[in-house]
Amino acid sequence: MIILWTDALIYLLVVAITLVGFVISRQPQMRRPLKKIGTSKTGMISLVVLIFFVIIGLLDSVHFKSTESRTHEIISLLDYWAKPLREQDEKTYSAPFATNLYSKEVIVLDDGSTQWGNPRLKYGGAHLLNPENERRMDILDKAFVGFSKGTGLMILLLLLLWASFGKKHDTLLNHSSFKVVVFVLFLIVSISYMLVELSSYYHVFGTDKVGEDVFYQAIKSIRTGLVIGSLTTMIMLPLAIIFGIMAGFFRGWVDDLIQYVYTTLNSIPSVLLIAASILMVQVYMSNHAEEFNSLIVRSDMRLLFLCLILGMTSWTGLCRMLRAETLKLREMEYVQAAEALGVRRWVILIRHILPNVMHIVLISVVLDFSGLVLAEAVLSYINIGVDPTTYSWGNMINGARLEMARDPVVWWSLLASFIFMFSLVLAANLFADTVRNAFDPRRAE
């Protein structure tokens, strides 16, 4: 098993989130907002979608050396399961569900003669003898089989759930939010099985210039989006919380110094900082090529440094909000009473200030996540984001920029990246709205 730097950080992040979730669930003051989130249909639907993306990202974060090839390349568990998508490459472009190449070329016939046309794909629809007449019904048949497999699995799981907990938790099973979650989960599992079944015979989202499956690229890009959104948020949180609370609580020269730091940092265009930092990382890796002898190690290191750079330049907004909130909390009666009784300042910060600003932190974390996913796409579009060899929606959009200028237009790479990125960002934004409404004291019932 191979553990990359981002893999290790993802594992630590999962453990930390689990521990924080357990601690928060044990706090009496957190039960009302958590219950409100659980009763929100929109919040639970978006949470199910986010969990689905997270599971894919975690599967893509378990790396090991493949024993099937002589080069012993580093692959992930997702790569191993998606072996047909990874290895069944075509010659060049092909449209979604196509059986022939998108571009015309000279075809050598069996009798030695040649003709100008679209040659058959090596893998896509290769099982069909007469694609023009058989393809449409075959696609419907494969889609029905895959959807039926997913439906059967969900029905089996629901029967087991009802048999195990139905009599004890009738209230939960009959709750409207639970029914909506089950329905969404039913759709996700069934559609996923349908896409897996179709991907065994066709290129669902076509292929790119070098014949690689676009659906595989979009799935692999999920991990990059999650890493950028989650790790960057975790890097900026300590800086924002520590400096924001210190500036608002101690005031004086401490407040002036912290304000000077984040004001100066905000005055520098973030794109220039990111571009300069990425360039330094590239120079370092070029000068120490023996330490980065694998493409996946090089791309992983650049992804890690991009998270560090984004985290170092993204904490100022949350820091300002926490400073303002701390200035207000500092004048509250219970804080003044604690100071009058001689309670140490660090105890006041931990017991009275930090718990009362956590609702702002939680809301900002979810909101910043979707913003950072979009930021990666923009940075990769201008070639200062992740490594070009890394699968990401930004690199797919950057490649589609030239493909859209072709005649005929190659549109499916842009469509695939848009669908996956839109789904993740929309789910994150809807869940952020639910969290904000649940933790907003003005909306408390």
matplotlib code that plots the C-alpha trace (Angstrom):
import matplotlib.pyplot as plt

x = [0.0, 1.3, 0.3, 0.6, 0.7, -2.8, -4.0, -2.6, -4.2, -7.5, -7.4, -6.6, -9.4, -11.9, -10.9, -11.0, -14.4, -15.7, -14.4, -15.7, -19.1, -19.2, -18.3, -20.8, -23.6, -23.0, -23.4, -26.9, -26.9, -26.1, -29.1, -31.6, -29.7, -28.7, -32.3, -33.3, -30.8, -32.1, -35.7, -34.8, -35.5, -33.2, -30.4, -30.7, -30.8, -27.7, -26.0, -26.7, -25.2, -22.1, -21.6, -21.8, -19.0, -17.0, -17.2, -15.8, -13.1, -12.1, -11.9, -9.6, -7.4, -6.4, -3.3, -1.1, 1.3, -0.3, 1.1, -0.6, 1.9, 5.6, 6.0, 4.2, 2.3, 0.6, -3.2, -6.1, -8.8, -11.2, -8.8, -8.8, -12.6, -12.8, -10.3, -12.4, -12.8, -9.1, -7.7, -10.2, -8.8, -9.7, -7.6, -9.0, -12.3, -15.6, -19.0, -21.1, -22.4, -20.8, -19.6, -17.4, -14.7, -15.8, -13.4, -13.2, -10.1, -8.9, -10.3, -8.6, -11.2, -10.8, -10.2, -7.4, -9.3, -9.7, -12.6, -13.1, -15.3, -15.6, -13.9, -15.4, -14.2, -12.0, -14.1, -17.2, -20.1, -17.6, -20.1, -22.6, -22.7, -24.9, -24.6, -27.0, -29.9, -28.9, -27.3, -30.5, -32.2, -29.0, -28.4, -31.9, -31.5, -28.2, -29.6, -32.6, -30.4, -28.1, -31.0, -32.7, -29.6, -29.4, -33.1, -32.9, -30.0, -31.9, -35.0, -32.9, -31.3, -34.7, -36.2, -33.2, -33.6, -37.3, -36.8, -34.1, -35.5, -39.0, -40.8, -38.5, -38.2, -41.5, -41.4, -38.0, -39.1, -42.3, -40.6, -40.9, -37.2, -36.2, -38.5, -36.9, -33.4, -34.3, -35.8, -32.7, -30.4, -32.5, -32.0, -28.2, -27.6, -29.8, -28.4, -24.8, -25.4, -26.9, -23.8, -21.5, -23.4, -23.4, -19.7, -18.8, -20.0, -19.9, -18.1, -21.0, -19.4, -17.3, -13.5, -11.0, -8.2, -6.0, -9.0, -9.3, -12.8, -14.2, -16.5, -13.5, -11.8, -14.9, -15.0, -11.3, -11.7, -14.0, -11.0, -9.2, -12.2, -12.8, -9.1, -9.0, -12.2, -11.6, -7.8, -7.7, -10.5, -8.8, -5.6, -7.3, -9.4, -6.7, -5.3, -8.7, -9.9, -6.7, -6.0, -9.6, -10.3, -7.0, -7.6, -11.1, -10.4, -7.0, -7.4, -4.6, -1.3, -2.3, -5.4, -3.4, -0.8, -3.2, -5.3, -2.1, -1.2, -4.5, -5.0, -1.5, -2.3, -5.6, -3.8, -1.7, -3.6, -4.0, -3.4, 0.1, 0.9, -0.5, 1.4, 4.7, 4.3, 3.5, 6.5, 8.8, 7.4, 8.0, 11.6, 12.2, 10.8, 12.9, 16.1, 15.3, 14.0, 15.2, 12.7, 9.8, 10.4, 6.7, 4.1, 1.5, 4.0, 4.8, 1.1, 0.2, 3.0, 1.8, -1.8, -0.7, 1.2, -1.8, -4.0, -1.4, -1.2, -5.0, -5.3, -2.7, -4.4, -8.1, -8.3, -8.6, -12.4, -13.3, -10.8, -12.5, -15.9, -14.6, -12.8, -16.1, -18.0, -15.4, -15.5, -19.2, -18.9, -16.1, -18.6, -21.1, -22.0, -20.7, -17.3, -17.1, -18.0, -15.4, -12.7, -13.8, -13.5, -9.9, -10.4, -7.4, -7.8, -7.0, -9.8, -12.2, -11.2, -11.8, -14.9, -16.8, -15.6, -14.7, -18.0, -20.1, -18.3, -18.5, -21.7, -19.9, -17.1, -19.4, -21.3, -18.1, -16.6, -19.4, -19.7, -16.0, -15.8, -17.9, -16.0, -12.7, -13.9, -14.8, -11.5, -9.6, -11.4, -10.5, -6.9, -6.4, -8.1, -5.3, -2.6, -1.6, -3.7, -3.1, -0.6, -1.7, -1.4, -3.9, -7.5, -9.5, -12.6, -10.4, -8.1, -11.1, -12.5, -9.1, -8.9, -12.4, -11.5, -9.6, -12.0, -14.9, -13.1, -13.0, -15.3, -17.3, -17.4, -16.3, -18.7, -18.9, -15.7, -17.2, -20.6, -19.2, -17.1, -20.0, -22.5, -20.2, -18.9, -22.4, -23.8, -21.1, -21.2, -25.0, -25.2, -22.6, -24.4, -27.8, -26.3, -24.6, -28.0, -29.4, -26.6, -26.9, -30.6, -30.2, -27.4, -28.8, -30.1, -32.6, -34.4, -34.6, -38.1]
y = [0.0, 3.5, 6.5, 9.8, 13.1, 14.0, 10.5, 10.8, 14.2, 12.9, 10.0, 12.4, 14.7, 11.9, 10.9, 14.5, 15.1, 11.9, 12.9, 16.5, 15.1, 12.8, 15.6, 18.0, 15.5, 15.1, 18.9, 19.8, 23.2, 21.5, 19.1, 21.6, 22.7, 19.1, 18.0, 20.9, 19.7, 16.2, 17.3, 19.4, 17.6, 19.8, 19.5, 15.7, 15.3, 17.5, 15.6, 12.2, 13.6, 14.9, 11.6, 9.8, 12.1, 11.6, 7.8, 8.0, 10.3, 8.0, 5.0, 7.1, 7.8, 4.2, 3.7, 0.7, -0.6, -2.6, -6.1, -6.6, -4.4, -4.6, -1.0, -1.5, 1.8, 3.3, 3.0, 3.5, 1.2, 3.2, 2.6, -1.1, -1.3, 0.9, -1.1, -1.3, 2.5, 3.0, 0.6, 0.6, 3.6, 4.5, 6.1, 9.6, 11.5, 9.6, 11.0, 9.6, 6.1, 6.2, 3.1, 5.0, 7.6, 11.2, 12.2, 10.8, 9.1, 6.6, 3.1, 0.0, -2.6, -6.4, -6.6, -4.0, -1.1, 2.2, 4.5, 7.8, 7.5, 7.0, 3.8, 1.5, 1.9, -0.7, -1.1, 1.2, -0.9, -3.6, -6.3, -5.1, -6.6, -3.9, -0.8, 1.4, -1.0, -2.5, 0.3, 2.1, -1.0, -2.3, 0.9, 0.7, -2.9, -2.4, 0.6, -1.4, -4.2, -1.9, 0.1, -3.2, -4.3, -1.1, -1.3, -4.9, -4.0, -1.1, -3.2, -5.8, -3.2, -1.7, -5.1, -5.8, -2.4, -2.9, -6.4, -5.2, -1.9, -1.5, -2.4, -0.4, 2.7, 3.1, 6.9, 7.1, 5.0, 6.9, 10.4, 12.4, 13.3, 9.7, 8.8, 11.5, 10.3, 6.7, 7.9, 9.9, 7.1, 4.7, 7.0, 7.4, 3.7, 2.7, 5.3, 4.4, 0.7, 1.7, 3.8, 1.0, -1.4, 0.9, 1.8, -1.9, -1.7, 2.0, 5.3, 7.1, 10.5, 9.8, 10.0, 12.8, 13.6, 10.7, 8.3, 8.3, 7.8, 11.1, 9.5, 8.1, 11.5, 13.1, 10.4, 10.7, 14.5, 14.1, 13.4, 16.5, 18.7, 17.2, 17.6, 21.2, 22.0, 20.1, 20.3, 24.0, 24.7, 22.8, 24.7, 28.1, 27.3, 27.4, 30.7, 32.3, 31.1, 31.9, 35.3, 36.3, 35.5, 37.0, 40.3, 40.7, 39.7, 41.2, 44.3, 46.9, 46.2, 42.6, 43.7, 46.3, 43.7, 41.1, 43.7, 44.9, 41.3, 40.4, 43.9, 43.6, 40.1, 41.2, 44.0, 41.4, 39.8, 36.1, 35.0, 36.4, 34.7, 31.4, 31.6, 32.5, 29.7, 27.1, 28.2, 27.8, 24.3, 23.4, 24.7, 22.7, 19.5, 20.0, 20.4, 17.4, 15.0, 12.0, 12.6, 12.8, 9.8, 9.1, 11.3, 10.6, 11.7, 14.9, 15.7, 14.9, 17.2, 20.0, 19.4, 19.6, 22.8, 24.3, 23.5, 25.1, 28.2, 28.6, 28.0, 30.7, 33.3, 32.4, 32.9, 36.6, 36.8, 34.4, 36.1, 39.4, 37.9, 36.2, 39.4, 41.3, 38.6, 38.4, 42.1, 41.8, 38.7, 40.4, 42.9, 40.3, 40.0, 36.4, 37.3, 40.4, 38.4, 35.7, 38.4, 40.0, 36.7, 36.3, 33.5, 33.2, 34.6, 31.4, 29.7, 32.5, 32.1, 28.3, 28.1, 31.3, 32.8, 29.8, 27.9, 31.0, 31.6, 28.0, 28.6, 31.1, 28.7, 25.9, 28.0, 29.4, 26.0, 24.7, 27.9, 28.1, 24.5, 25.1, 28.3, 26.5, 23.8, 26.5, 28.2, 25.1, 25.1, 28.7, 28.3, 25.2, 27.0, 29.6, 26.9, 27.8, 25.1, 21.4, 19.5, 19.0, 15.2, 15.4, 14.6, 17.6, 19.4, 22.5, 20.6, 19.1, 22.6, 23.9, 21.1, 21.7, 25.3, 24.2, 21.4, 23.9, 25.6, 22.4, 21.8, 19.7, 20.8, 18.4, 19.3, 16.3, 17.0, 20.3, 18.8, 16.0, 18.3, 20.7, 18.0, 16.6, 20.0, 21.5, 18.5, 18.8, 22.6, 22.7, 20.0, 21.9, 25.2, 23.7, 22.0, 25.3, 27.0, 24.3, 24.6, 28.4, 28.3, 25.7, 27.5, 31.0, 32.1, 34.5, 31.5, 29.5, 28.3]
z = [0.0, -1.0, 1.2, -0.5, 1.4, 0.5, 1.3, 4.8, 5.3, 4.1, 6.6, 9.4, 8.3, 8.3, 11.8, 13.0, 11.5, 13.1, 16.5, 16.2, 15.1, 18.1, 20.5, 19.0, 19.2, 22.9, 23.5, 24.7, 22.9, 19.6, 19.7, 18.5, 15.3, 14.5, 14.9, 12.6, 10.0, 10.3, 9.6, 6.6, 3.3, 1.3, 3.9, 4.0, 0.2, -0.2, 2.6, 0.9, -2.4, -0.6, 1.2, -2.2, -3.6, -0.4, -0.7, -4.3, -3.2, -0.3, -2.7, -4.9, -1.9, -1.2, -3.4, -4.0, -6.7, -9.4, -9.9, -13.3, -15.2, -15.5, -14.5, -11.2, -11.6, -8.6, -8.8, -6.4, -5.3, -7.6, -10.5, -9.8, -9.8, -12.9, -14.9, -18.1, -18.1, -17.4, -20.0, -22.8, -24.7, -28.2, -31.0, -30.6, -30.1, -30.0, -29.1, -26.1, -26.8, -30.2, -32.1, -34.6, -34.2, -34.4, -37.1, -40.5, -41.8, -44.5, -43.7, -45.1, -46.0, -45.9, -49.7, -49.5, -50.9, -49.0, -48.3, -46.4, -43.3, -39.5, -38.5, -35.8, -32.2, -30.6, -27.5, -27.7, -29.1, -30.3, -29.4, -32.0, -35.4, -37.0, -34.8, -36.9, -36.2, -32.9, -30.8, -29.6, -28.3, -26.9, -24.9, -23.5, -22.6, -20.8, -19.0, -17.8, -16.6, -14.6, -13.2, -12.2, -10.4, -8.4, -7.6, -6.5, -4.1, -2.6, -2.1, -0.4, 1.9, 2.8, 3.6, 5.9, 7.5, 8.1, 9.4, 11.9, 13.0, 11.7, 14.9, 17.1, 15.0, 13.3, 13.9, 12.0, 9.1, 8.7, 8.9, 5.7, 5.7, 6.0, 3.1, 0.9, 1.8, 0.9, -2.4, -3.3, -2.2, -4.4, -7.4, -6.8, -6.4, -9.4, -11.7, -10.6, -11.4, -14.7, -15.6, -14.5, -16.7, -19.7, -19.2, -19.7, -23.3, -24.3, -23.6, -21.7, -22.1, -25.1, -25.3, -25.5, -28.0, -26.9, -26.7, -22.9, -21.4, -20.4, -17.8, -16.1, -16.1, -14.5, -11.7, -11.0, -10.7, -7.7, -5.4, -6.6, -6.0, -2.5, -1.6, -2.7, -0.8, 2.4, 3.0, 2.1, 4.5, 7.3, 6.7, 6.8, 9.9, 12.6, 11.2, 11.0, 14.5, 16.4, 14.9, 14.7, 18.4, 19.6, 17.7, 19.1, 22.6, 23.4, 21.2, 21.5, 19.7, 19.1, 17.2, 15.3, 14.3, 13.1, 11.2, 9.5, 8.5, 6.9, 5.3, 3.7, 2.6, 1.0, -0.8, -2.8, -5.7, -4.7, -8.3, -8.2, -4.9, -6.2, -9.5, -7.8, -5.2, -7.9, -9.9, -6.9, -6.3, -9.9, -9.7, -6.5, -8.1, -11.2, -9.1, -7.0, -9.7, -7.8, -5.0, -7.5, -9.8, -10.3, -12.1, -9.4, -6.7, -8.5, -9.1, -5.5, -4.2, -6.4, -5.3, -1.6, -2.1, -4.0, -0.9, 1.4, -0.8, -1.0, 2.7, 3.5, 1.3, 2.2, 6.0, 6.1, 5.5, 8.3, 10.5, 10.1, 11.0, 14.1, 15.2, 14.9, 16.8, 19.5, 20.0, 20.7, 23.0, 25.0, 26.3, 27.4, 31.1, 31.6, 30.0, 32.2, 35.2, 34.4, 34.1, 37.4, 39.2, 38.0, 35.5, 33.2, 29.8, 27.9, 29.9, 29.0, 25.3, 25.3, 27.5, 26.7, 23.4, 21.2, 21.7, 20.9, 17.5, 16.3, 14.5, 12.3, 11.8, 10.7, 8.3, 6.8, 6.4, 4.2, 2.2, 1.6, 0.4, -2.7, -3.4, -3.3, -5.7, -8.2, -7.5, -8.6, -11.9, -12.5, -11.5, -13.7, -16.6, -16.5, -15.9, -12.4, -10.7, -10.3, -12.4, -16.0, -15.4, -12.5, -13.2, -12.3, -13.6, -14.2, -16.5, -18.3, -18.9, -20.0, -22.5, -23.7, -24.4, -27.5, -28.4, -28.6, -31.5, -33.6, -36.5, -35.6, -32.0, -29.3, -26.5, -24.2, -22.0, -21.0, -20.4, -18.2, -16.0, -15.7, -14.6, -11.9, -10.6, -10.7, -8.6, -6.0, -5.6, -5.6, -2.9, -0.8, -1.2, -0.3, 2.7, 3.7, 3.6, 5.9, 8.3, 8.4, 9.1, 11.8, 13.7, 13.2, 16.7, 15.1, 13.5, 16.7, 17.4]

ax = plt.figure().add_subplot(projection="3d")
ax.plot(x, y, z, "-o")
ax.set_aspect("equal")
plt.show()
